[in-house]
């Protein structure tokens, strides 16, 4: 279930995402929050008090990395 977050003066989105989702997959969580909140990026990197942010349901799923063997 999505959660609403009201900023306090000086909050930054990366700090909010890290507190809510954890540090794993921080870039992906930032993208998910920005997608759920059109216009949020226009406010700038440091938020004033009272900005309502929707924190969508999001779970970190690590990317599968292709591996290969150099020698037999």
DSSP file (Angstrom, degrees, kcal/mol; ACC not computed):
  #  RESIDUE AA STRUCTURE BP1 BP2  ACC     N-H-->O    O-->H-N    N-H-->O    O-->H-N    TCO  KAPPA ALPHA  PHI   PSI    X-CA   Y-CA   Z-CA
    1    1 A X              0   0    0      0, 0.0    54,-0.0     0, 0.0     0, 0.0   0.000 360.0 360.0 360.0 133.5    0.0    0.0    0.0
    2    2 A X        -     0   0    0     55,-0.1     2,-0.4     1,-0.0    54,-0.2  -0.274 360.0-146.9 -64.4 152.1    1.3    3.4   -0.9
    3    3 A X  E     -A   55   0A   0     52,-2.4    52,-3.8     2,-0.0     2,-0.4  -0.946   5.6-133.5-123.4 143.2    2.3    5.8    1.9
    4    4 A X  E     -A   54   0A   0     -2,-0.4     2,-0.4    50,-0.2    50,-0.2  -0.793  20.1-166.1 -95.1 139.4    2.0    9.6    2.0
    5    5 A X  E     -A   53   0A   0     48,-2.9    48,-3.0    -2,-0.4     2,-0.5  -0.992   8.3-156.5-127.4 129.8    5.0   11.5    3.3
    6    6 A X  E     -A   52   0A   0     -2,-0.4    46,-0.2    46,-0.2    43,-0.1  -0.935  24.4-130.7-106.9 123.9    4.9   15.2    4.4
    7    7 A X        -     0   0    0     44,-2.2    43,-2.8    -2,-0.5     2,-0.3  -0.273   8.8-145.6 -73.4 155.4    8.3   16.8    4.2
    8    8 A X    >   -     0   0    0     41,-0.3     3,-2.1    42,-0.1    39,-0.1  -0.802  49.5 -70.7-108.0 161.3    9.9   18.9    6.9
    9    9 A X  T 3  S+     0   0    0     -2,-0.3    39,-0.2     1,-0.3    -1,-0.1  -0.281 121.9  19.9 -57.3 125.6   12.1   21.8    5.9
   10   10 A X  T 3  S+     0   0    0     37,-2.6    -1,-0.3     1,-0.3    38,-0.1   0.374  83.9 147.8  97.8  -3.6   15.4   20.6    4.3
   11   11 A X  E <   -B   47   0B   0     -3,-2.1    36,-3.2    36,-0.6     2,-0.4  -0.315  31.3-155.9 -62.2 148.1   14.2   17.1    3.4
   12   12 A X  E  >  -B   46   0B   0     34,-0.2     4,-2.1     1,-0.1     3,-0.4  -0.970  20.5-125.9-126.8 144.9   15.8   15.5    0.3
   13   13 A X  H  > S+     0   0    0     32,-0.5     4,-2.9    -2,-0.4     5,-0.2   0.859 108.0  54.7 -62.4 -38.3   14.3   12.8   -1.8
   14   14 A X  H  > S+     0   0    0      1,-0.2     4,-2.1     2,-0.2    -1,-0.2   0.888 110.0  47.8 -64.4 -35.9   17.3   10.4   -1.6
   15   15 A X  H  > S+     0   0    0     -3,-0.4     4,-2.3     2,-0.2    -1,-0.2   0.907 112.1  49.5 -67.4 -41.4   17.2   10.6    2.2
   16   16 A X  H  X S+     0   0    0     -4,-2.1     4,-2.3     2,-0.2     5,-0.2   0.938 112.9  46.8 -62.2 -47.0   13.4   10.0    2.2
   17   17 A X  H  X>S+     0   0    0     -4,-2.9     4,-3.3     1,-0.2     5,-0.8   0.892 111.7  50.8 -63.8 -39.9   13.7    7.0   -0.1
   18   18 A X  H  X5S+     0   0    0     -4,-2.1     4,-1.2    -5,-0.2    -1,-0.2   0.903 112.2  46.7 -65.7 -39.9   16.6    5.5    1.9
   19   19 A X  H  <5S+     0   0    0     -4,-2.3    -2,-0.2     2,-0.1    -1,-0.2   0.892 122.3  35.5 -66.5 -39.2   14.7    5.8    5.1
   20   20 A X  H  <5S+     0   0    0     -4,-2.3    -2,-0.2    -5,-0.2    -3,-0.2   0.908 134.9  18.9 -83.5 -43.9   11.5    4.3    3.6
   21   21 A X  H  <5S-     0   0    0     -4,-3.3    -3,-0.2     1,-0.2    39,-0.2   0.637 103.8-118.3-104.3 -17.5   12.9    1.7    1.2
   22   22 A X     << -     0   0    0     -4,-1.2    -1,-0.2    -5,-0.8    -2,-0.1  -0.319  36.1 -73.9  95.9 172.8   16.5    1.1    2.4
   23   23 A X  S >  S+     0   0    0     -2,-0.1     3,-1.2    -4,-0.1     2,-0.3   0.715  98.6  99.0 -84.2 -20.5   19.7    1.7    0.6
   24   24 A X  T 3  S+     0   0    0      1,-0.3    36,-0.1    -3,-0.2     5,-0.1  -0.520  99.4   5.4 -69.2 126.8   19.6   -1.3   -1.8
   25   25 A X  T 3> S+     0   0    0     -2,-0.3     4,-2.4     3,-0.1    -1,-0.3   0.835  79.2 159.5  72.4  33.4   18.3   -0.1   -5.2
   26   26 A X  H <> S+     0   0    0     -3,-1.2     4,-2.5     1,-0.2     5,-0.2   0.896  71.2  51.7 -58.2 -43.4   18.3    3.6   -4.3
   27   27 A X  H  > S+     0   0    0      1,-0.2     4,-2.0     2,-0.2    -1,-0.2   0.898 111.2  48.1 -61.6 -39.6   18.3    4.8   -7.9
   28   28 A X  H  > S+     0   0    0      2,-0.2     4,-2.2     1,-0.2    -1,-0.2   0.885 111.1  49.8 -69.2 -37.9   15.3    2.6   -8.7
   29   29 A X  H  X S+     0   0    0     -4,-2.4     4,-2.3     2,-0.2    -2,-0.2   0.896 109.5  52.1 -68.1 -38.1   13.3    3.7   -5.7
   30   30 A X  H  X S+     0   0    0     -4,-2.5     4,-2.6    -5,-0.2     5,-0.2   0.930 110.1  48.9 -60.0 -45.0   14.0    7.4   -6.6
   31   31 A X  H  X S+     0   0    0     -4,-2.0     4,-2.2     1,-0.2    -2,-0.2   0.896 110.5  50.8 -62.2 -40.7   12.8    6.7  -10.1
   32   32 A X  H  X S+     0   0    0     -4,-2.2     4,-1.7     2,-0.2    -1,-0.2   0.898 112.3  46.2 -64.5 -41.1    9.6    5.0   -8.8
   33   33 A X  H  X S+     0   0    0     -4,-2.3     4,-0.9     2,-0.2    -2,-0.2   0.911 112.5  49.5 -69.3 -42.3    8.8    7.9   -6.4
   34   34 A X  H  < S+     0   0    0     -4,-2.6     3,-0.5     1,-0.2     6,-0.3   0.880 110.3  51.4 -64.9 -36.2    9.4   10.5   -9.1
   35   35 A X  H  < S+     0   0    0     -4,-2.2     3,-0.3     1,-0.2    -1,-0.2   0.865 110.4  48.8 -66.4 -35.6    7.2    8.6  -11.5
   36   36 A X  H  < S+     0   0    0     -4,-1.7     2,-0.3     1,-0.2    -1,-0.2   0.608 113.6  49.5 -78.6 -12.2    4.4    8.5   -8.9
   37   37 A X  S >< S-     0   0    0     -4,-0.9     3,-2.1    -3,-0.5     4,-0.3  -0.655  78.1-158.7-130.4  75.9    4.7   12.3   -8.2
   38   38 A X  T 3  S+     0   0    0     -3,-0.3    -3,-0.1    -2,-0.3    -4,-0.0  -0.278  80.8  20.4 -56.0 135.6    4.7   14.3  -11.4
   39   39 A X  T >  S+     0   0    0     -5,-0.1     3,-0.5     1,-0.0     4,-0.5   0.318  88.2 113.5  88.9  -7.9    6.3   17.7  -10.9
   40   40 A X  G X  S+     0   0    0     -3,-2.1     3,-1.2    -6,-0.3     4,-0.5   0.886  73.7  54.9 -64.3 -38.3    8.2   16.7   -7.8
   41   41 A X  G >  S+     0   0    0     -4,-0.3     3,-0.8     1,-0.2    -1,-0.2   0.772  97.1  66.6 -66.1 -24.9   11.6   17.1   -9.5
   42   42 A X  G <  S+     0   0    0     -3,-0.5    -1,-0.2     1,-0.2    -2,-0.2   0.706  88.5  67.0 -69.4 -19.2   10.6   20.7  -10.4
   43   43 A X  G <  S-     0   0    0     -3,-1.2    -1,-0.2    -4,-0.5     2,-0.2   0.831 108.4-119.7 -70.7 -31.2   10.7   21.7   -6.7
   44   44 A X    <   -     0   0    0     -3,-0.8    -1,-0.2    -4,-0.5    -2,-0.0  -0.561  32.4 -63.5 114.4 177.9   14.5   21.1   -6.5
   45   45 A X  S    S+     0   0    0     -2,-0.2   -32,-0.5     1,-0.1     2,-0.5   0.759 118.9  53.4 -77.1 -24.3   16.7   18.9   -4.5
   46   46 A X  E    S-B   12   0B   0     -3,-0.2     2,-0.3   -34,-0.1   -34,-0.2  -0.956  80.0-147.3-116.5 122.9   15.9   20.3   -1.1
   47   47 A X  E     -B   11   0B   0    -36,-3.2   -37,-2.6    -2,-0.5   -36,-0.6  -0.607   6.2-131.9 -93.3 145.2   12.2   20.5   -0.1
   48   48 A X    >   -     0   0    0     -2,-0.3     3,-0.9   -39,-0.2   -41,-0.1  -0.347  47.2 -75.1 -77.7 172.4   10.5   23.0    2.0
   49   49 A X  T 3  S+     0   0    0      1,-0.2   -41,-0.3    -2,-0.1    -1,-0.2  -0.410 111.6  32.1 -67.6 143.6    8.1   21.9    4.8
   50   50 A X  T 3   +     0   0    0    -43,-2.8     2,-0.5     1,-0.3    -1,-0.2   0.492  69.5 145.1  93.9   4.7    4.7   20.6    3.8
   51   51 A X    <   -     0   0    0     -3,-0.9   -44,-2.2     1,-0.0     2,-0.5  -0.657  43.7-138.6 -77.4 126.0    5.4   18.9    0.4
   52   52 A X  E     -A    6   0A   0     -2,-0.5     2,-0.4   -46,-0.2   -46,-0.2  -0.754  23.6-175.3 -87.3 124.2    3.1   15.8    0.1
   53   53 A X  E     -A    5   0A   0    -48,-3.0   -48,-2.9    -2,-0.5     2,-0.6  -0.978  19.3-141.7-122.9 130.7    5.0   12.9   -1.5
   54   54 A X  E     -A    4   0A   0     -2,-0.4     2,-0.8   -50,-0.2   -50,-0.2  -0.820  10.8-158.0 -90.0 123.1    3.4    9.6   -2.4
   55   55 A X  E     -A    3   0A   0    -52,-3.8   -52,-2.4    -2,-0.6     3,-0.1  -0.872  19.7-149.7-101.2 102.0    5.7    6.7   -1.7
   56   56 A X        -     0   0    0     -2,-0.8     2,-0.3   -54,-0.2   -23,-0.1  -0.168  28.7 -85.2 -70.6 163.4    4.5    3.9   -3.9
   57   57 A X        +     0   0    0    -25,-0.1     2,-0.3     2,-0.0    -1,-0.1  -0.542  64.2 161.5 -62.6 127.6    4.7    0.2   -3.2
   58   58 A X        -     0   0    0     -2,-0.3     2,-0.4    -3,-0.1   -29,-0.0  -0.967  23.7-167.7-155.0 134.9    8.1   -0.8   -4.4
   59   59 A X        -     0   0    0     -2,-0.3     2,-0.3     2,-0.0   -38,-0.0  -0.993  30.6-113.8-127.8 132.2   10.4   -3.8   -3.7
   60   60 A X        -     0   0    0     -2,-0.4     2,-0.5   -39,-0.2   -35,-0.1  -0.461  31.5-176.8 -66.4 126.0   14.0   -3.9   -4.7
   61   61 A X        -     0   0    0     -2,-0.3    -1,-0.0   -36,-0.1    -2,-0.0  -0.939  24.1-132.0-124.4 106.9   14.7   -6.6   -7.3
   62   62 A X        -     0   0    0     -2,-0.5     2,-0.2     1,-0.1   -38,-0.0  -0.236  26.2-108.7 -60.2 144.3   18.4   -6.9   -8.2
   63   63 A X        -     0   0    0      1,-0.1     2,-0.5     0, 0.0    -1,-0.1  -0.499  28.5-117.6 -72.9 139.8   19.2   -6.9  -11.8
   64   64 A X        -     0   0    0     -2,-0.2     2,-0.5     1,-0.0    -1,-0.1  -0.677  30.5-152.7 -76.1 125.0   20.4  -10.2  -13.3
   65   65 A X        -     0   0    0     -2,-0.5     2,-0.3    -3,-0.0    -3,-0.0  -0.873  12.9-125.1-104.5 131.8   23.9   -9.8  -14.5
   66   66 A X        -     0   0    0     -2,-0.5     2,-0.3     1,-0.0    -2,-0.0  -0.556  30.2-167.9 -74.2 132.1   25.1  -11.9  -17.3
   67   67 A X        -     0   0    0     -2,-0.3     2,-0.3     2,-0.0    -1,-0.0  -0.856   5.9-171.4-118.4 156.5   28.3  -13.8  -16.5
   68   68 A X        -     0   0    0     -2,-0.3     2,-0.5     0, 0.0    -2,-0.0  -0.984  23.8-117.7-145.3 156.3   30.7  -15.7  -18.7
   69   69 A X        -     0   0    0     -2,-0.3     3,-0.1     1,-0.1    -2,-0.0  -0.815  12.2-160.4 -99.4 129.2   33.7  -17.9  -18.1
   70   70 A X  S    S+     0   0    0     -2,-0.5     2,-0.3     1,-0.1    -1,-0.1   0.872  76.9  24.7 -75.4 -38.0   37.1  -16.8  -19.5
   71   71 A X              0   0    0      1,-0.1    -1,-0.1     0, 0.0     0, 0.0  -0.919 360.0 360.0-129.1 154.2   38.7  -20.3  -19.5
   72   72 A X              0   0    0     -2,-0.3    -1,-0.1    -3,-0.1    -2,-0.0   0.450 360.0 360.0 -80.7 360.0   37.4  -23.8  -19.6
